[in-house]
Amino acid sequence: MANKPGIFVGNSQFTDLVYADDTAVLAQLPTAAATCLSSFSEAASTLGLHISWPKTKVQNVGAGSHTPTDITVDGNLVECVESFVYLGSVQPSEGQCLPDIKRRIAHASSVMASVMICPRFGETSAYH
């Protein structure tokens, strides 16, 4: 089992998370991530699809303070990040949800601040 790419949660193995055109590749080591991304790129190209390397990121999740360096996949630099937004949620390296909660509260606060009270009818309105 240790030679297969991906991560294990209990007895279940996961290699990737896919939603529409967003994909998260899961690997335990940077070298395994590079190999998986290379294979993914090759498979995508047979279907006429291409990876946007500038948008592709690598992240060390839940493994302490060790931050891996950027990796190179098929001659393309893949940046290592501390956090990123995936499907509208902040995914921090420490694996906690507090940064996402704070981001969502700040977003809701800015939306609520833009709502004005209509003085004539006392109704809320988003008109400026």
FISENU-75009 format. One line per 5 residues: number of its first residue (from 1); their letters; for each residue x, y, z of N, C-alpha, C, CB. Coordinates in Angstrom, 3 decimals. Each point is the difference from the previous one (the first is absolute). Glycine has a CB too. Layout:
N
NUM> A> X/Y/Z/X/Y/Z/X/Y/Z/X/Y/Z ~ ...;
//
This chain:
128
1> MANKP> 0.798/-1.189/0.000/-0.798/1.189/0.000/0.847/1.262/0.000/-1.758/-1.269/1.174 ~ 2.912/1.270/-0.557/0.825/1.191/0.137/0.530/0.499/-1.341/0.622/-0.779/2.272 ~ -0.566/-0.081/-3.302/0.517/0.411/-1.299/-1.041/0.720/-0.856/1.556/-1.922/0.114 ~ -2.818/1.851/0.263/-1.050/0.652/-0.773/-0.076/1.471/0.389/-1.289/-2.169/-0.169 ~ 0.986/3.054/-0.815/-0.148/1.414/0.334/-1.279/0.239/0.791/1.282/0.616/-2.061;
6> GIFVG> -1.344/0.520/2.731/-1.202/0.370/0.733/0.228/-0.010/1.491/-1.360/-0.917/-1.839 ~ 0.276/1.104/2.564/0.047/-0.010/1.462/-1.028/-1.000/0.511/0.762/2.424/0.077 ~ -0.563/-2.865/1.152/-0.923/-0.938/0.620/-0.721/0.681/1.148/1.459/-1.939/-0.656 ~ -2.769/1.755/0.711/-0.827/0.436/1.117/-0.667/-1.264/0.497/-0.391/2.391/-0.910 ~ 0.881/-2.896/2.040/-0.456/-1.310/0.453/0.465/-1.041/-0.996/-2.011/1.001/1.161;
11> NSQFT> 1.104/-1.815/-1.650/0.333/-1.017/-0.999/-0.269/0.455/-1.425/-0.506/-1.712/1.699 ~ 0.037/2.935/-1.867/-0.338/0.510/-1.333/1.153/0.816/-0.573/-2.431/0.039/0.629 ~ 2.707/-0.235/-1.907/1.062/0.729/-0.686/-0.615/1.026/-0.945/1.541/-1.997/0.169 ~ -0.995/3.223/-0.146/-0.464/1.071/-0.876/1.184/0.525/-0.799/-1.856/0.619/1.614 ~ 1.679/-0.495/-2.925/1.067/0.525/-0.855/-0.310/1.412/-0.481/0.528/-2.330/-0.718;
16> DLVYA> -1.832/2.677/0.667/-0.355/1.330/-0.480/-1.425/0.344/0.409/1.581/-0.258/-1.935 ~ -1.869/1.558/1.893/-1.350/0.518/0.199/-0.340/0.781/-1.254/0.227/0.117/2.557 ~ -1.352/-0.411/-3.182/-0.349/0.639/-1.271/-1.385/0.616/0.106/1.439/-1.634/-1.275 ~ -1.551/2.885/0.829/-1.288/0.666/-0.103/0.041/0.860/-1.251/-0.360/-0.005/2.530 ~ -0.441/-0.354/-3.524/-0.039/0.703/-1.286/1.422/0.079/-0.561/-2.044/1.356/0.717;
21> DDTAV> 2.573/-0.149/-0.892/1.353/0.126/-0.557/1.046/0.289/1.073/-1.016/0.812/-2.122 ~ 0.668/-0.994/3.405/0.951/0.166/1.105/0.406/-1.372/0.515/-1.019/2.233/0.634 ~ 2.316/-2.439/-0.503/0.508/-1.281/0.487/1.061/0.231/1.061/-0.489/-1.071/-2.219 ~ 0.422/0.323/3.300/1.045/0.005/1.023/0.635/-1.390/-0.024/-1.214/1.750/1.466 ~ 2.506/-1.813/-1.744/0.740/-1.262/-0.014/0.612/-0.180/1.382/0.496/0.161/-2.511;
26> LAQLP> -0.675/-1.329/3.098/0.478/-0.269/1.356/1.210/-0.922/-0.040/-2.327/0.299/0.900 ~ 3.394/0.104/-0.220/1.214/-0.812/0.046/0.699/0.246/1.325/0.245/0.078/-2.521 ~ 0.546/-1.048/2.960/0.693/0.134/1.276/1.354/0.686/-0.122/-1.174/-2.037/0.742 ~ 1.776/2.019/-1.923/1.324/0.594/-0.193/0.000/0.901/-1.229/1.077/-1.998/1.089 ~ -0.238/3.045/-1.094/0.090/0.873/-1.183/0.370/-0.754/-1.270/0.646/1.846/1.513;
31> TAAAT> 0.211/-2.852/-1.412/0.369/-0.765/-1.193/-1.191/-0.779/-0.540/2.345/-0.179/0.852 ~ -3.168/-0.357/0.059/-1.203/-0.715/-0.419/-0.996/0.974/-0.630/0.351/-1.707/1.830 ~ -0.435/2.928/-1.288/-0.894/1.015/-0.574/0.435/0.336/-1.418/-0.451/0.943/2.292 ~ 1.748/-0.789/-2.501/0.520/0.311/-1.335/-0.323/-1.125/-0.982/1.846/1.363/1.036 ~ -1.675/-2.611/-0.613/-0.304/-1.142/-0.857/-1.484/-0.055/-0.328/1.922/-1.247/0.997;
36> CLSSF> -2.778/1.471/0.011/-1.455/-0.016/-0.224/-0.423/1.121/-0.938/-0.329/-0.997/2.272 ~ 0.880/2.195/-2.077/-0.362/1.123/-0.871/0.458/-0.237/-1.434/0.146/1.538/1.964 ~ 1.013/-2.145/-2.121/0.493/-0.311/-1.330/-0.918/-1.005/-0.692/2.347/0.462/0.765 ~ -2.747/-1.504/-0.051/-0.922/-1.006/-0.554/-1.353/0.618/-0.316/1.176/-1.790/1.296 ~ -1.644/2.666/-0.405/-1.279/0.681/-0.196/0.045/0.869/-1.253/-0.399/-0.013/2.485;
41> SEAAS> 1.507/0.733/-2.666/0.177/0.863/-1.178/0.005/-0.824/-1.283/1.304/1.631/1.394 ~ -0.608/-2.764/-1.353/0.071/-0.879/-1.176/-1.375/-0.558/-0.346/2.364/-0.597/0.593 ~ -3.116/0.152/0.419/-1.341/-0.536/-0.241/-0.943/1.085/-0.515/0.379/-1.706/1.799 ~ -0.269/2.905/-1.250/-0.858/1.107/-0.440/0.277/0.366/-1.451/-0.071/0.861/2.349 ~ 1.346/-0.888/-2.735/0.348/0.397/-1.369/-0.575/-0.957/-1.040/2.088/1.029/0.885;
46> TLGLH> -2.281/-2.306/-0.530/-0.607/-0.943/-0.952/-1.454/0.351/-0.280/1.547/-1.786/0.815 ~ -2.147/2.576/0.086/-1.389/0.439/-0.171/-0.078/1.428/-0.532/-0.675/-1.528/1.858 ~ 1.838/2.096/-2.193/0.030/1.371/-0.497/-0.063/1.042/1.095/-1.062/-0.825/-2.038 ~ 1.295/0.415/3.291/-0.027/0.919/1.138/1.420/0.318/0.433/-2.225/-0.916/0.744 ~ 2.396/2.077/-0.130/1.330/0.409/0.442/-0.064/0.583/1.413/0.669/0.445/-2.392;
51> ISWPK> 0.341/-0.720/3.178/0.097/0.547/1.349/0.487/1.434/-0.091/0.461/-2.286/0.980 ~ -1.075/3.170/-0.213/0.474/1.379/0.107/1.073/0.010/1.088/-2.256/1.002/-0.757 ~ 3.506/-1.096/0.355/1.090/-0.102/0.975/0.106/1.232/0.897/1.209/-1.446/-1.616 ~ -1.459/2.674/1.132/0.044/1.151/0.916/-1.059/-0.073/1.108/0.874/1.360/-1.895 ~ -1.991/-2.039/1.652/-1.047/-0.135/1.012/0.226/-1.215/0.900/-1.589/1.112/-1.571;
56> TKVQN> 2.469/-2.008/1.194/0.242/-1.230/0.758/0.899/0.292/1.187/-0.267/-1.378/-2.084 ~ -0.118/0.894/3.265/0.745/0.248/1.238/0.231/-1.312/0.735/-0.984/2.315/0.173 ~ 2.023/-2.332/0.672/0.257/-1.132/0.881/-0.069/0.533/1.429/1.468/-1.217/-1.736 ~ -1.992/0.395/2.646/-0.182/0.428/1.386/0.274/-1.164/0.935/-1.698/1.717/-0.708 ~ 2.358/-1.412/1.827/0.263/-0.971/1.047/-1.111/0.140/1.036/2.533/0.070/-0.393;
61> VGAGS> -3.444/-1.040/0.466/-1.147/0.097/0.897/0.190/-0.889/1.214/-1.477/0.514/-1.944 ~ 1.393/0.075/3.120/-0.019/-0.750/1.245/1.271/-0.737/0.357/-2.348/-0.217/-0.407 ~ 3.482/0.647/-0.114/1.253/-0.696/0.313/0.945/0.899/0.792/-0.259/-1.376/-2.083 ~ -0.294/2.252/2.897/0.832/0.862/0.828/0.527/1.205/-0.745/0.617/-1.982/1.298 ~ 0.506/2.488/-0.818/0.535/1.244/-0.555/0.896/-0.216/-1.218/-0.125/0.949/2.279;
66> HTPTD> 0.365/-2.192/-2.659/0.848/-0.263/-1.165/-0.708/0.440/-1.274/1.080/-1.937/1.191 ~ -0.527/2.948/-1.856/-0.577/0.491/-1.240/0.851/-0.498/-1.158/-0.948/2.050/1.157 ~ 0.384/-2.866/-2.040/0.788/-0.461/-1.143/0.272/1.162/-0.951/-1.002/-2.309/0.210 ~ 2.027/2.149/-0.982/0.331/1.025/-0.974/-0.831/-0.214/-1.256/2.340/0.199/0.926 ~ -2.264/0.768/-1.826/-0.669/-0.134/-1.292/0.521/-1.264/-0.681/-0.284/2.529/-0.217;
71> ITVDG> -0.538/-3.142/-0.631/0.427/-1.185/-0.741/-0.072/0.297/-1.491/-0.805/-1.532/1.852 ~ 1.499/0.741/-2.630/-0.028/0.126/-1.452/-0.628/-1.262/-0.581/2.062/1.493/0.005 ~ -3.043/-1.292/-0.877/-0.702/-1.114/-0.640/0.085/0.198/-1.506/-1.580/-0.289/1.984 ~ 2.242/-0.622/-2.652/0.151/0.069/-1.464/0.485/1.378/-0.458/-1.818/-1.709/-0.226 ~ 2.777/2.263/0.979/0.570/1.304/-0.353/-0.825/1.194/0.448/1.010/-1.121/-1.914;
76> NLVEC> -2.106/0.892/2.604/-0.872/1.079/0.492/0.159/0.165/1.502/-1.639/-0.451/-1.851 ~ 1.861/1.686/2.292/0.138/0.278/1.425/-1.377/0.008/0.648/2.103/1.341/-0.412 ~ -2.245/-2.072/1.513/-1.239/-0.042/0.774/0.317/0.595/1.365/-0.891/-2.069/-1.241 ~ 0.242/3.191/1.538/0.259/0.751/1.226/-0.569/-0.696/1.226/-0.011/2.090/-1.337 ~ 0.770/-2.038/2.448/-0.472/-0.507/1.280/-0.675/1.155/0.740/1.850/-1.767/0.103;
81> VESFV> -3.058/1.526/0.432/-0.746/1.046/0.694/-0.397/-0.456/1.400/-0.851/0.849/-2.202 ~ 0.614/0.123/3.086/-0.453/-0.283/1.369/-1.514/-0.221/0.054/1.907/1.374/0.885 ~ -2.645/-0.746/-1.822/-1.450/-0.175/-0.062/-0.478/0.361/-1.397/-0.243/0.507/2.471 ~ -0.952/-0.952/-2.809/-0.628/0.370/-1.266/-1.504/-0.175/0.134/2.062/-0.678/-1.314 ~ -2.795/1.257/0.382/-1.459/-0.116/0.009/-0.384/-1.104/-0.985/-0.309/2.474/0.609;
86> YLGSV> -0.421/-3.475/-0.106/-0.473/-1.110/-0.826/-1.501/-0.092/0.168/2.198/-1.256/0.217 ~ -2.932/1.413/-1.304/-1.457/-0.046/-0.002/-0.593/0.969/1.024/0.111/-2.388/-0.741 ~ 0.494/3.579/0.850/-0.513/1.052/0.861/0.434/-0.064/1.443/-1.877/0.047/-1.486 ~ 2.664/-1.043/1.871/0.447/-0.129/1.387/1.514/0.119/0.085/-1.976/-1.458/0.513 ~ 2.455/2.150/0.520/1.438/0.118/0.229/0.511/-1.334/0.532/-0.185/2.500/0.465;
91> QPSEG> 1.242/-3.003/-1.073/0.630/-1.255/0.421/1.383/0.330/0.561/-1.281/-1.354/-1.758 ~ 1.417/1.514/3.081/1.306/0.341/0.574/0.868/-1.241/0.213/-1.054/1.978/1.116 ~ 2.355/-1.770/-1.069/0.927/-1.116/0.197/-0.194/-0.695/1.337/1.615/1.182/-1.446 ~ -2.005/-0.412/2.469/-0.146/-0.633/1.311/-1.253/-0.851/0.104/1.235/1.901/0.975 ~ -2.095/-1.857/-1.994/-1.161/-0.870/-0.050/-1.158/0.456/0.864/1.549/-1.814/-0.463;
96> QCLPD> -1.522/3.052/0.960/-1.081/0.504/0.841/-0.978/0.823/-0.827/1.538/0.019/1.984 ~ -2.739/0.163/-1.463/-1.025/0.739/-0.742/-0.122/1.455/0.419/-1.204/-2.125/-0.249 ~ 1.917/2.575/1.291/-0.129/1.369/0.491/0.280/1.057/-1.070/0.651/-0.852/2.231 ~ 0.395/0.710/-3.075/0.201/1.016/-1.047/-1.198/0.116/-0.951/2.451/-0.445/0.146 ~ -3.089/-0.667/-0.461/-1.153/0.036/-0.888/-1.181/0.666/0.696/0.805/-2.084/-1.155;
101> IKRRI> -1.017/1.800/2.429/-1.089/0.618/0.751/0.193/1.514/0.042/-0.269/-2.092/1.393 ~ 1.498/2.535/-1.092/0.285/1.440/0.047/-0.209/0.649/-1.365/1.647/-0.403/1.847 ~ -1.248/-0.266/-2.913/-0.178/0.530/-1.350/-1.471/0.143/-0.343/2.160/-1.041/-0.678 ~ -2.950/0.035/1.025/-1.436/0.055/-0.296/-0.707/1.078/0.821/0.062/-2.439/-0.553 ~ 0.326/2.610/1.819/-0.585/1.058/0.829/0.348/1.368/-0.572/0.145/-1.479/2.035;
106> AHASS> 1.112/1.666/-2.464/0.410/1.278/-0.586/-0.779/0.281/-1.284/2.293/-0.278/0.998 ~ -2.498/-0.751/-1.808/-0.760/0.168/-1.238/-1.449/0.367/0.312/1.506/-1.653/-1.163 ~ -2.129/0.958/2.092/-1.385/0.300/0.377/-0.106/1.402/0.579/-0.416/-2.434/0.435 ~ 1.393/2.837/0.350/0.008/1.337/0.586/0.064/1.078/-1.071/1.109/-0.928/2.029 ~ -0.275/0.717/-3.051/0.103/0.995/-1.065/-1.287/0.072/-0.816/2.470/-0.394/-0.099;
111> VMASV> -3.144/-0.737/-0.095/-1.272/0.009/-0.718/-1.059/0.727/0.823/0.601/-2.167/-1.142 ~ -0.662/1.878/2.429/-0.987/0.652/0.860/0.252/1.505/0.094/-0.229/-2.127/1.305 ~ 1.488/2.551/-1.333/0.323/1.427/0.057/-0.476/0.725/-1.245/1.977/-0.525/1.417 ~ -2.112/-0.201/-2.534/-0.444/0.635/-1.234/-1.525/0.109/-0.087/2.052/-0.882/-1.104 ~ -2.756/0.216/2.012/-1.457/0.066/0.011/-0.412/1.296/0.699/-0.211/-2.551/0.014;
116> MICPR> -0.660/3.296/-0.660/-0.453/1.274/0.572/-1.469/-0.095/0.374/1.697/1.261/-1.367 ~ -2.104/-0.475/2.344/-1.407/0.073/0.392/-0.705/1.012/-0.907/0.556/-0.612/2.421 ~ -1.663/0.203/-2.991/-0.797/0.892/-0.837/-0.774/0.928/0.943/-0.202/-1.739/-1.898 ~ 0.505/3.059/1.898/-0.597/0.893/0.994/-1.524/0.152/-0.143/2.172/1.205/0.044 ~ -2.705/-1.381/-1.221/-1.427/0.221/-0.208/-0.854/-1.125/0.569/0.568/1.283/-2.040;
121> FGETS> -0.128/-2.524/1.849/-0.822/-1.130/0.409/0.591/-0.804/1.159/-0.808/-0.100/-2.327 ~ 2.031/0.436/2.722/0.641/-0.739/1.075/0.397/-1.407/-0.399/-1.300/1.350/1.581 ~ 1.425/-1.589/-2.886/0.384/-1.328/-0.494/1.492/-0.044/-0.287/-2.290/-0.322/-0.983 ~ 2.853/-0.858/1.068/1.393/-0.133/-0.382/0.092/-0.049/-1.510/0.544/-1.204/2.141 ~ 0.533/1.751/-2.640/0.186/0.042/-1.442/1.476/-0.038/-0.314/-2.129/1.289/-0.295;
126> AYH> 2.474/-1.850/-0.828/1.397/-0.056/-0.438/0.300/1.128/-0.988/0.012/-2.496/0.346 ~ -0.921/3.482/-0.466/0.213/1.105/-0.931/1.020/0.976/0.551/-2.335/-0.254/-0.841 ~ 3.147/0.802/-0.029/1.019/0.970/0.426/-0.314/1.360/-0.542/1.707/-1.788/0.093;
//
